[in-house]
Amino acid sequence: MMNDTTTSTRAYPRTQRLANTTVEVDLLKPEDGAAVAGFIQKLPTHDILFVRRDVTHPKVVTAWLASIAEGTITSLAARSNGELIGCTAIVTDPRSWSRHVGELRVMISPDWRGRGLGRLLIQECFALALGLGLEKLYVQMTVDQRSAIAVFEELGFRAEAVLRDHVKDRDGTTYDLAVLSHNIAEVQARFEVYGVADALGT
Ligand SMILES: CC(C)(COP(=O)(O)OP(=O)(O)OC[C@H]1O[C@@H](n2cnc3c(N)ncnc32)[C@H](O)[C@@H]1OP(=O)(O)O)[C@@H](O)C(=O)NCCC(=O)NCCS
């Protein structure tokens, strides 16, 4: 069960080999705002419709970083040669009746997609979420994000709901939103399969 004050038990930064290069994974810090804003600018608008609020708005990034400082969001940053190439967020509410549930968000720089970084960060978030005492993670994305859905299904997420016409882009086009979830309490048993057996308590 999650405590009121959520803390990560996982040691960061961590260095990973990926696609013949070295990627550093670290906790995103409240002072990383400029890097986050620059990173988000590179994302196609359609790829950020899954986030409840428009992250291209500076105030939304400010609120995100404030939530990191408060401990209600835990975010990871992946960097290559100092450049932010991917980030994640686990959104929690320790005072809600769903305090055992985290919403997972993952964003990979377009030029880094298809190289395994999304899988690496999602697995890293499994370990992080377990360290935070969470039991379930869910993700949401527009139903036409077939490749994103494939990534999460490959990692054990299953479709749980479709919310019709739930998001509207700047042009006024509406999209259905898919909700996929994963009972991460079962994830520990899978860690060996995914090669992250040392994931907890390190
Ligand atoms: C979804 C996203 C995070 C995936 O990241 P990624 O780094 O491209 O994914 P990976 O390279 O780790 O792919 C992992 C697996 O997913 C599957 N996959 C990836 N791209 C795929 C595609 N276009 N079609 C089908 N399957 C695909 C493959 O099984 C792949 O395994 P492989 O490496 O053995 O081929 C990334 O595309 C992204 O940031 N999208 C925009 C934001 C978004 O929609 N986020 C999801 C909502 S939280």
The ligand as a MOL file (V3000), in Angstrom:
LIG
                    3D

  0  0  0     0  0            999 V3000
M  V30 BEGIN CTAB
M  V30 COUNTS 48 50 0 0 0
M  V30 BEGIN ATOM
M  V30 1 C 4.7050 4.6990 -27.9170 0
M  V30 2 C 6.1840 5.0470 -27.7790 0
M  V30 3 C 6.4610 5.4320 -26.3510 0
M  V30 4 C 7.0150 3.7790 -28.1540 0
M  V30 5 O 8.3870 4.0440 -27.9890 0
M  V30 6 P 9.5050 3.3670 -28.9410 0
M  V30 7 O 10.8370 3.7160 -28.3570 0
M  V30 8 O 9.2850 3.7440 -30.3490 0
M  V30 9 O 9.1780 1.7960 -28.7840 0
M  V30 10 P 10.2290 0.6040 -28.8440 0
M  V30 11 O 11.2510 0.8660 -29.8980 0
M  V30 12 O 10.7390 0.3510 -27.4720 0
M  V30 13 O 9.3010 -0.6160 -29.2880 0
M  V30 14 C 9.0290 -1.7010 -28.4300 0
M  V30 15 C 8.1820 -2.7330 -29.1620 0
M  V30 16 O 6.9390 -2.1540 -29.5430 0
M  V30 17 C 6.5160 -2.6730 -30.7730 0
M  V30 18 N 6.4650 -1.6060 -31.7620 0
M  V30 19 C 7.1690 -0.4490 -31.7860 0
M  V30 20 N 6.8260 0.3040 -32.8320 0
M  V30 21 C 5.8750 -0.4150 -33.4900 0
M  V30 22 C 5.1280 -0.1860 -34.6670 0
M  V30 23 N 5.2830 0.9380 -35.3980 0
M  V30 24 N 4.2350 -1.1210 -35.0470 0
M  V30 25 C 4.0610 -2.2500 -34.3300 0
M  V30 26 N 4.7620 -2.5290 -33.2170 0
M  V30 27 C 5.6490 -1.6160 -32.8080 0
M  V30 28 C 7.5090 -3.6890 -31.1800 0
M  V30 29 O 7.0600 -4.9380 -30.6600 0
M  V30 30 C 8.7420 -3.2590 -30.4670 0
M  V30 31 O 9.5450 -4.3690 -30.2730 0
M  V30 32 P 10.8400 -4.6230 -31.2320 0
M  V30 33 O 11.8620 -3.6250 -30.7890 0
M  V30 34 O 11.2160 -6.0260 -30.8950 0
M  V30 35 O 10.4060 -4.4350 -32.6410 0
M  V30 36 C 6.5820 6.1870 -28.7570 0
M  V30 37 O 6.1780 5.8400 -30.0490 0
M  V30 38 C 5.9660 7.5340 -28.4140 0
M  V30 39 O 6.5640 8.3200 -27.6850 0
M  V30 40 N 4.7650 7.8260 -28.9810 0
M  V30 41 C 4.1060 9.1030 -28.7890 0
M  V30 42 C 3.5590 9.2430 -27.3880 0
M  V30 43 C 2.5590 8.1600 -27.0650 0
M  V30 44 O 1.6790 7.8270 -27.8240 0
M  V30 45 N 2.7150 7.5910 -25.8640 0
M  V30 46 C 1.8420 6.5310 -25.4130 0
M  V30 47 C 0.8250 7.0090 -24.4300 0
M  V30 48 S 1.4370 6.9260 -22.7750 0
M  V30 END ATOM
M  V30 BEGIN BOND
M  V30 1 1 1 2
M  V30 2 1 2 3
M  V30 3 1 2 4
M  V30 4 1 2 36
M  V30 5 1 4 5
M  V30 6 1 5 6
M  V30 7 2 6 7
M  V30 8 1 6 8
M  V30 9 1 6 9
M  V30 10 1 9 10
M  V30 11 2 10 11
M  V30 12 1 10 12
M  V30 13 1 10 13
M  V30 14 1 13 14
M  V30 15 1 14 15
M  V30 16 1 15 16
M  V30 17 1 15 30
M  V30 18 1 16 17
M  V30 19 1 17 18
M  V30 20 1 17 28
M  V30 21 1 18 19
M  V30 22 1 18 27
M  V30 23 2 19 20
M  V30 24 1 20 21
M  V30 25 1 21 22
M  V30 26 2 21 27
M  V30 27 1 22 23
M  V30 28 2 22 24
M  V30 29 1 24 25
M  V30 30 2 25 26
M  V30 31 1 26 27
M  V30 32 1 28 29
M  V30 33 1 28 30
M  V30 34 1 30 31
M  V30 35 1 31 32
M  V30 36 2 32 33
M  V30 37 1 32 34
M  V30 38 1 32 35
M  V30 39 1 36 37
M  V30 40 1 36 38
M  V30 41 2 38 39
M  V30 42 1 38 40
M  V30 43 1 40 41
M  V30 44 1 41 42
M  V30 45 1 42 43
M  V30 46 2 43 44
M  V30 47 1 43 45
M  V30 48 1 45 46
M  V30 49 1 46 47
M  V30 50 1 47 48
M  V30 END BOND
M  V30 END CTAB
M  END
